[in-house]
Amino acid sequence: MTSSNNCSVERILLTAALDRNFTRLTMTGNQLETCLHCSAVIRPDQRICPSCGQAIVAPDEPPEAWIGRNLDGKYVIEEVLGVGGMGMVFSATRDLVGDKVALKVLYPRLLESPLQRALFRDEAIASARLSHPNVVTIFDTGFSESEGVAYIAMELLQGQTLKDLLREQAPMPPMDLIPLICQACDGLTAAHDARIIHRDLKPDNIFLEELSSGEFRVKLVDFGIAAMLDVDRSGERRQRLGTLRYMSPEQCRGHVVDARADIYALGVVLYEGLTRRRVTGKSVTAVINEIPAIPNMLLAPEQQLPTSLEDSVLRMLSKDPAGRPENAALVRDELKESLIKTPLVPRPIAPRTRRLTAPKADETFFSWKIAVGVSLLIGSIWGFLL
């Protein structure tokens, strides 16, 4: 069976599973609920549905309550790795294979939301369509009838997130940071070639897998709100999905976005990593209107960036998508070019382990940079908070 056919089958099965009747009904006083599987009325103290015999999962169970469960008869949950807005991530052992995986489980209470079910389904489909060294590998997706939850099984990575690294070491020398960003560009190129945009790219979702050589391999993770360009998502267009700090201006406005929204988000990550400062303030208005400070105006003399690198970062942060590089491959090439011109010596990155799932600017652009820089000298500088 071809990869395309596999994806189609997965889409059908997972869509069918997630589109079941997940509505819970609470009646004031009696506090009656409905079974997630057959819609029979149940009491809050019942753990087994008297009608269909399926297990009843409390919607607000803490992640620790899942330890020891065998999900879908395939995954024995062993440890909590993380908790996010959509679900929980566990370390689990595959019964048949005996290896370790990261298991992402959607909160049972969120199965009531059509949008959350769609986002989770999109993550499974988007990730399954990608096969690249810089994108996390997905092994399996499904819906557990016994627990009433959807799940995604993926490779268990050893290392840390870019957020962890930046918290400890930003502002980072370009020779340390740019190779990691270039790997992220390679992962984004694979996603964009598959007509997938991430839409929530941020340091938390850039995982640094620690290799035996001591180097890092970047893995893009959490395609939870990815928008597949070949799927009609017109109902989403006015919803601000993503993390405001890394959202592009057009995304903040609720406009249809393309790959250049990911380039903007990566520009924010790069800017923060090089300066340890926020790009804009903390409101939608700030993201849409505020011009970022010139990086070299925020850095000490010994930390100054090459002009070509500074220009590349600011182009990635253009308010107008047309002003950004057209694709992630161009960004990678510009950054590698600027790295050649960087006279700084890389400093060692302290090891830390955690498990989880250009061309130069023209004279007009340069003059604009100087004018903005002078105006920002009398303004406030947003602190970088990691």
C-alpha positions, -999 to +999 in steps of 0.1 A: +000+000+000+014+034-009+021+062+015-008+082+000-032+052+005-019+048+041-026+084+048-061+082+033-070+052+054-056+069+085-077+100+077-109+079+074-103+058+105-093+087+127-119+110+115-146+084+121-133+078+156-131+115+165-165+123+151-184+100+174-209+113+199-186+127+227-212+150+243-215+149+281-246+161+297-247+174+332-280+178+349-280+202+378-288+184+411-287+149+397-253+154+380-260+127+355-237+122+325-238+103+292-215+075+282-189+086+257-194+053+238-232+046+236-247+078+251-265+058+279-272+078+311-247+070+339-240+082+374-208+100+384-197+071+407-200+045+379-167+033+364-183+009+339-212+018+316-241-005+325-253-004+289-222-011+268-197-022+294-170+003+284-148+020+310-158+055+321-129+080+322-133+110+344-128+142+323-105+158+349-083+130+359-047+141+366-020+127+343-006+106+371-039+086+372-029+071+338+003+055+350+001+017+346-028+017+322-025-004+290-039+019+263-058+002+235-040-031+245-009-017+228+008+008+251+017+005+288+019+040+302+049+044+325+057+081+331+044+116+326+066+135+302+046+167+298+012+184+299+000+208+273-031+227+263-045+199+243-033+168+260-007+148+280+025+132+268+036+099+284+065+075+281+051+041+272+062+007+262+048-010+231+035-044+241+043-062+208+077-046+201+089-039+236+104-005+228+098+029+243+076+055+227+062+089+235+024+087+237+003+119+233-032+116+246-059+141+241-077+152+272-110+133+274-129+166+282-116+181+250-132+155+229-164+175+234-149+203+212-152+199+175-122+223+170-100+203+194-109+171+177-101+186+143-068+200+156-058+166+171-068+148+139-048+173+118-017+167+140-019+130+134-025+133+096+001+161+092+028+143+111+021+110+093+026+127+060+061+138+069+092+117+068+123+137+075+152+136+100+143+170+113+106+161+120+095+138+148+085+103+136+050+091+141+044+054+146+007+051+152-025+070+158-058+058+170-088+059+193-091+039+224-126+025+228-119+014+264-106+048+276-125+071+252-094+090+241-075+096+209-038+092+209-006+095+188+025+073+194+058+088+183+095+084+188+108+090+223+135+117+221+164+123+244+176+159+248+160+192+255+139+219+238+153+250+223+134+269+250+155+251+276+187+260+258+178+297+253+167+301+289+202+291+299+224+305+272+207+334+253+220+356+238+238+329+219+267+334+195+255+330+159+279+300+153+260+281+180+225+291+172+224+293+134+232+256+127+202+247+148+180+272+130+192+258+097+181+223+107+147+237+116+146+253+081+152+218+066+123+204+086+100+233+076+110+228+039+099+192+041+066+203+058+059+230+033+067+207+003+040+184+017+017+215+018+017+217+056+024+248+076+031+244+113+014+276+126+027+272+161+064+272+157+082+283+189+112+272+210+090+247+229+083+229+196+119+228+184+134+197+202+171+192+203+179+155+202+212+148+218+234+125+197+262+102+208+286+127+193+274+154+217+258+173+189+222+182+185+197+171+159+167+193+156+133+177+156+101+198+149+073+186+171+037+193+179+018+200+147-013+204+168-027+233+149-011+227+115-033+238+086-031+215+056-033+237+025-051+210+005-080+208+030-108+233+032-105+250+066-125+282+059-142+279+093-109+285+110-099+317+092-110+341+118-098+322+148-064+331+162-047+298+166-012+297+178+010+314+204+008+352+202+044+358+209+054+339+177+024+346+156+027+366+124+008+398+119-015+382+093-022+353+117-031+378+144-056+394+121-072+360+114-062+360+077-054+329+057-017+321+062+009+303+042+045+291+047+057+327+053+039+327+087+063+299+098+092+320+085+081+349+106+078+326+137+113+312+131+125+348+127+111+355+162+129+325+176+162+336+160+158+372+171+152+361+207+180+336+207+205+362+194+194+391+217+175+376+246+148+402+240+112+400+228+104+411+192+073+431+202+050+437+232+025+413+246-006+423+227-021+416+193-018+453+185+019+452+194+025+422+171+008+439+142+022+474+146+055+475+166+088+476+147+114+454+163+145+470+177+177+466+156+195+436+171+230+453+173+215+481+193+206+456+220+240+438+221+273+446+237+302+455+214+317+420+216+283+404+206+277+425+175+262+406+145+273+408+109+251+432+089+241+404+066+227+383+095+210+413+110+193+421+077+182+385+073+166+384+107+147+417+101+135+405+067+121+373+083+102+397+107+087+418+080+051+428+088+042+422+052+045+385+041+058+397+007+088+413+024+100+379+039+121+352+022+098+331+000+107+298+016+126+282+044+153+269+020+162+305+011+163+314+048+187+285+054+210+296+026+211+332+038+219+322+073+247+299+062+261+327+041+261+350+071+277+324+093+307+324+070+311+361+077+308+357+115+341+361+132+329+348+166+342+315+181+315+292+193+313+285+230+305+250+244+268+242+251+264+227+285+248+192+282+214+187+296+190+159+289+152+158+291+128+134+275+098+143+254+079+131+230+212+368+021+217+390+001+225+423+017+197+449+021+195+477-004+201+513+005+165+520+012+162+492+037+195+502+054+182+538+057+150+525+072+170+505+098+189+536+108+158+558+111+140+531+132+171+526+153+173+563+162+137+564+172+140+533+193+169+549+213+144+570+231+118+542+235+115+513+259+130+479+252+108+449+258+125+424+282+130+389+270+112+365+293+118+328+289 
